């Protein structure tokens, strides 16, 4: 049967003078996607800026759905911002979704348009 989805999300972020940035978020839902599922999501991210152009980051994610089980994941990444409004980065992530492991490697290139 289809039901209304209700929930709440709480997030907290802070930039420290030491170069660290933290962001965390917890979301909880009842009647997730109109079903009888309950769902909980947790995300935490820590980033550290080295000098003026390099950022190192790490992220932890947790998802718990009644009918689909638990997914947990971590990722680490690095980005470098060039003087010409271009950023290049790479990240490595791994997840465990109910015992099924998945590993991902990604790269990104951001080209800033305009000044």
N, C-alpha and C positions, 0 to 999 in steps of 0.2 A: 504494500500500500504506500501511497505517496503522502508525505507529511511535510510540514513547514520545517525549514532549517533555521535553527537559532544558534547563536554563538557569540564568542567574545575574542578579541585580539588585544594583546598587550605587548608593546614594544618599548625598548630602552636603548638609547644610543648615547655615546659620549666620546669626545675627542680629548685625549690627554696631551699635556704639554710635552711629554716625552716622545711624541711621534706615534703613539698607539691610538687606534680608533677601535671602539667596540660597538657592536650592534647585536641585540638579542630580541627574539620575538617568540611568543607563545600564542597559539590559536587553538581554541576548543570549540567543537560544534556538536550539537545534538540534532538528529535527523539529517545527517550529512547527505547532501545531494538529493534530498527528498526521500531518503530511505530510513530504515530503522537503525542505521549505523551511527555510532558516535566516532568522532575523529579528533585527534590531537596532533598538532604540528609544533615542533620546536626548531628554531634556527638560531645559531650563534656564529658570529663572525668577528675575527680579530685581524686587524691590518696594522702594518708597521711601515712607516715611510723612512727610507734610507736616503739621506741627502735631499735634493729637491725633486728628483725625477723617478725614483724606484720605489715601488710598493710591493711588499710581501704580504700575503694574506692566507688565512686558514679558516675553514668553515666546517661546522658540524650541523647535520640535519637529522631529525628524528620524526617519523610519521607513524602513527598508530591508528589504524582503522579497524573497527570491529570485524568486518567481513574479509578484509585483505591482509590483516596482520601488521607486522612491524617492519619498517624500512629504516635503516640507519646508514649514514654516509658521512664521509669526510673528504675535503679537498684542500689542496695547497696550490697557491699560484704566485706569479710574479708579473708585474707590469712595469714598463719603462716608458716615460713620456718624453719625447724628443722636443727640441726647441721649436720645431716647425708645425706644432699643433697635431702631431701624429703620436699615437700610442701603440705599442706592441706588447703582447703578453702571452702567457702560457699557463696552463693549469693541469693538474693531475687529480682525478677524483676516483673514489671507490665507494660502492654501496653494497649493502647486504639487505636484500628484500626477501624476508622469510627463508633465509638459507641460500638464496641465489645471489652470487657475487657478480658484480659488474664493474669493470674498470674503464675509465674514460680519460683520454688525453685531448686537450683542446688548445687551440691557438686563436688569438684575436688580433686584428689590426683595425685601429680606429683612425679615420682620416677626418680631421676637423675642417669644416667648410666655413669660410668667412674668417673674420678676425677675432 
